[in-house]
């Protein structure tokens, strides 16, 4: 039996832990730091933060940890995988020099340009005046992106020229995303259905997971501010077998080979954010880890042992036949604190009806003095249901979401509707 650590403390980590728990090879699972809901499925270590790499390595050494899963982007970009590997602990997750594929949008855009991987045309800037001069005459709408990590929120879609100017000023001058906005990418606005494809890779072989569709904006019908994600469905009906084959040939394999050619072999989970444009599939973004909340709909449909796959990614033995999927669909509805993603209150008790019958992934919650679960974040919970059809999965997820209660709970009412129309 192998004792493992999972670094992180959100809904994504809860879904990963829930899936890993099924493996007969795993002994203890420690979550660093974990959260109040993850505590039901793993031993949480709240004093070890996800970015405290020295403390993570020290904990792994003193607890005879045999395997580590580093789930969030920040520790990967900071070099958590390198530090653990140097300590002799195998890791699921890319090294620092490969995690840059998410850590710098300028790097990833230049990589795609160099290796002919289809993406939106773009310009990069490290000077606000030059960027402002450009957006005053570039085609509109346009997309303005902070170069570095910004909690999944560093992208502004400017539908008017004034919005483009405001975006440059807020990112580069007002430092809305801190130092992540010291450089920006201004890119062509693409149209078409969006698709998220997570993939397992050992640096040479890439095995795509089931496709999914995220719902980023806070309001119904994709209105309002961007969030970390308000819900997901899988599989994505726009992503046909034909498109999947095309993506493998023009995007997935070329990306893995490009990273290897650059001396930055990528192993772990590589996330492809795609737009199915009239000119074919194009990359909107790469992430160096599982997406959140995509993980909450994809992993419940996995029919293989996740630990076996993760070990194969870490030791370079991944094969396509290791990854099998259940038939059917899944839907995840996020319950958020009222006022998210701007201002919201926390500390409200969470209760769940006895007849709740879905997966409940906890993202932002803590334990109170009496052990009760309290809200502690913007996105609080994810309710996931799997069923034979997408319509049934959506209906089940919403039925069960009604059985979870806390003051100021907010959810979108249309998760999956766009997919059902497709």
N, C-alpha and C positions, 0 to 999 in steps of 0.2 A: 504493500500500500504506500502511495506517495502522498506526503503532506504538501499542500500548495498554498501560494498566496495569490490573491487577485487584487491588484492595485486599482483604487478608485472607490467612488461612493455614491453612484447614481443608479438610475433605472437600468441603464445598459449593463452595469456591473451586476445588478441583481439578476437580470436575465441570463448572463453568462454563468453566474454561480449556480442558478437553478438548473441549467443544462449540464454543467460539469458534475453536479451532485449525483446524476444518474450513473456515472461511470463506476464500475466495480473496482477500478484500480486506485481510486482516490481515497485517502484517509481523511485528515483534517483539512478544512478550507478556512483560511484566514483572509478577511477583507481589510485592506489598509487604505483608508480608514473605515470603509463601510458606512452604513447609516442605520437608523432605528428599525427599518423594515428588513434590511439584509441580515440583521442580527437573528432573525428566525431561521436562516439558512446557512449561516457561516459564523465564525468567531470574529467579531469586529475588533479592530485595534485602533480606537479613535485618536490615540496620541501620535500615530504615525501618519502624517499627511501624504497625499499622493505625489507631491513635488519634493518631498524630503528624501532625496535619493540615498544619502548616507544612512538615515534611519531605516529605510526599506531594506538595504543590504544587511545592516546589522541585525535586524529582526530575522531575516531569512537565514543568516548564519547561525544565530543562537537557537533557532527552532528547527534546525535540520530540514529546511525546506528543499524539496526535490524538484520543484518546477514553479515558475512564476508566469502569471498572465498580467501584462501591463496594458490596461484598457484605455485610459484617457490620452489625449494628444499631448498635453503639457509635459508629463514625465518622459514620454517617448522622445519629444523634441529636445529635452534637457539631457538625455543620455541614460535613462534608467536601465534600458536593456543592456547597454555596454557595461555598466557597473555591475549588474547581476551576473552577466556572462563572465566578467573578469573574476568574480567571486566563485566561479564554478557552478553556477545555477542556470540550467537551461531556461530559455525565455520564449514565450509567444509574444511577439511584437518586434518591430524593426529597430535596428541600431540608429543612433543619432544621425549619422550621415545619410541614412535612407529616409528617416522621419521628416527630413527637410522637404519632402514632396508635399507635405501639408504645412510644414512650418514656414515656408516661404512661397507665396503665390508667384512671385517673380521667378524663382527657381523653376517651379512646375511649368509655367507658361513657356519659359525659354527651353526647357527640356522637350516639350511637345513640338515647339517650332523646329528645334534641331533634328528631331527624329521623325518628323512628318506625321505626328499623331493629331487627328482632327480636333480642332478647338476653335473658339471665337478669335478673330483678329484682335490685336491689343497693342497698347503702348504702356511703358512703365515710366514712373517719375519718382525722383527723390527730392524734388524742388516744387513747392506749392505754386509759385508764380508760373512756372512752365506748365504745370498740370492745369491751372486755371485758364491759361491761354489756349490750351488744347481743347478743353471742354466747352469753351466759348464758340468753337467752330466745328466740333466733331458731329457726326450723325447722332440724332436723338430719336428714340430713347437710347441710353447707354448704361453701362454697369461699372460702378466704382468699387474697388475692393482694397481693403487694407492688406498689406503684404503678409503680416504675421498672424498669429493665432488671436481670435477675438470671440471665443465662446460660441462659435458658429454664427455670429451676428455681424461680422465685419464686411458685409456685402450690401451695397445700396443700389437699388434699381432706380435710376433717375428717368422719369417719364417726360420731364421738361428740362429745358436748359437751366432754368433757375435751380431746379433740384440737383442737377449735376454740379453746378457751382457750389451750392450749399454742401453737397456731399464731400467735395474736395476740401472745403474750408473746415468742416466738422472733423474730418479724419486727420488732415495734415496740420492744420493750424490750432484747432481746439483740442486735438489729441483725444477724441472721443474713445478710441481704443488704445490709448497709451502709445508706447513705442512701436506697437504693431503697425501703426499708421505712418511711420517715418517714410516708408515707400508705399506707393500705390500702383495698382494696375487699373487702367481704364480700358474696358473691352467692349466689343460689339455686342449688341443686344440680340440674343438668339430667340427664336420662337419654336414651339413644339412641345409635346408632352415630356415631362421630366421623369427620369427613371433612376433609382438608386440600385447599384449592384455591388454588394460586398463580395469579396473573394478571399479564399484561402490561398496562400502562396508560400513556397519554401525558398524563393529566390530564382527558381528556374521553371517549375511547374506552377500554373495558376488554375485554380478550380473555382469558377464563379458560384456564389450561393444563389438562392432563389431571389428574383428581383422584387423590388418593393416600390411603393409610392409614398413619399412624405407629404405632409401638409404643414408648411412652414409658418404661414401667417396666423395671427391670433384670431381673426374673425372668419365667420362663415363666408363661403364663396371666395376664399383667398383674398380677404380684405384686411386692412390694418397692418400693424407692425410685424416685422419678421421676428420669429421666436426660435428657440432651439428645436422646435417641432411639436405640433399639437396632436399628431396621430399618424398612423401608417396602415397600409394594407399590403398584403403579399399573396400571390404574385401580382406583378403589375401587368394588366391586360394589354397595354400598348407594346410590351416587350415580347415580341413573337420569337419563335425558334429561328426564323430567318434573320431577324435583327441581332439575336444573341450570337449567331455564327459570324455575322459581319463584325460585331464588336470584338469578338475573340481575335479575329484576323487583323483588324485595323487599330484596335485600342489596347485590349488587355495584354496580349503577348508582346506587342511592341513596347508597351510601358515597362514590363518586367525586364525585357532585353535591354532597353535603354538604360535602366537603373544599373543593370549588371555591367554594361559597357562603360558607364560613368564611374565604376568602382564603388558603387553604392548598392550592392545586392539587397533587395527588399524581401524580408520574410515576416509573416504574420498575417494580419488582415489588411488588405488594400481595398479602399472604398472608392468606387467610381461613381461620381455624380454626372449623369449623362442628360443631354437634351437630344430628342429625336427630331432633328430639323428637317425641312424639305430637302436639304442637301445630304442627308444621312446623319448617323449618330455622331455627336461631338461631345468632348469632355467639358463640363462646366467646372468641376473641381475634383481633386483627389483628397482623400483623408487617409491618414496612416493608421487607422484603427476602425473598429466597429462603429457604425453610425448609431446615433441615439435620437429618436426612438426606433429606427429600423431594426435594430437587434431584437427588440421586443416582439416583432412579428415573424422574423426570419428563423430564429433559433427554435421556437416551439414547433416548427415544421421540419426540423432536422431529424432524420431517422437513423443517423450514425452516432457513434460515441464521440462527443466533442473533444474529449481529452486525447483520444487516439489521433485525431486530426491535428490538434495543436502540437502534439509531440512530433508528428511527422513534419510539420512546418518548421519546427525548431531544429530538427536534425537532418533536414534535406531529403526526406524520403516520401514526400507527398505524391499520391497518385489519384487520378480522377475517381477510381472506383471506391475510394475510402469515403466519399461524400455522397450520401443518399438522402432523398427527400420524401416526406409523406405526401400523399395526394391531398387536395383540398386547399383551402385559403385561410388566412388569418387577418384579424383587424385589431389594432391597438388604439384605444381612445385615451388621450392624456387628460387628467384632471389637474387643473392649475389653480393657483391662488388668484382671487379676483384682483385685477389691477396689473398682473403680469402682462408684458415683460417690462413694465416701467416701475410702478411702486405698489407694493402689496404688504399685507400684515401676515405674520406667522405666529405659531404657538397654539393653534386651534386643535382640539382633540379630533382624531379620525376614528370613525366607527364603521364597521362592515356588517351587513345583515348576515344572519346565519345561513340563508339559502344562496349566498354568493357562490357562483359556479364558473369561475374563469381564473386566468392567471392574474395575480396582482403584483406588479413590479413597483417597488418603492424607490422614488427618485429623491425627493426632498422631504424627509421626515426624521424626527429624533424621538428618543424615549424620554418621557417626563419623569419626575421624581417617583411616581408610583408605578412606573413601567408602562404607562399608557402611551400610545403613538400620537405624536403632535406634528402638525405641519411645520416645515422648516426650509421652505424654498419656493421658487416661482412655479416650476413644474413639480407637482407633489407625487402623483401616482400614474401608472399606466395600467389600463385594464385590457387584457388581451384574450380574445376568443378565437379558437380554430374550429372550422366546420367544413363540410363537403363543398359548399358553394360560398362565394364571396358575400352574396346577399345574406346568407344565414350567419356568417361570421360577423358581419357588420351588426345585424340585429341582436345577436347574442352579446357582443361587446357593449352595445348601448344598454341592453336590458340589465347587464351586470353593473355597468357604471352607475346606474340609478340606485344601486344597493350600497354604495360607498358614500359616506357623509362627512363633511366638515364645513365649518362656517366659511362662506365666500367661495365655495367650490365653483369653478368655471370650466366648461368644456365646449368645444365646437360641436355643432349638431349635424355636420355634413361630412364627417370622415368617411371616405369610400364612395361618396356619391358620384364623383367624376369618373372613377374607375367603373362603377356599375353602368354608367351611361355608355362607356366604351364597349 
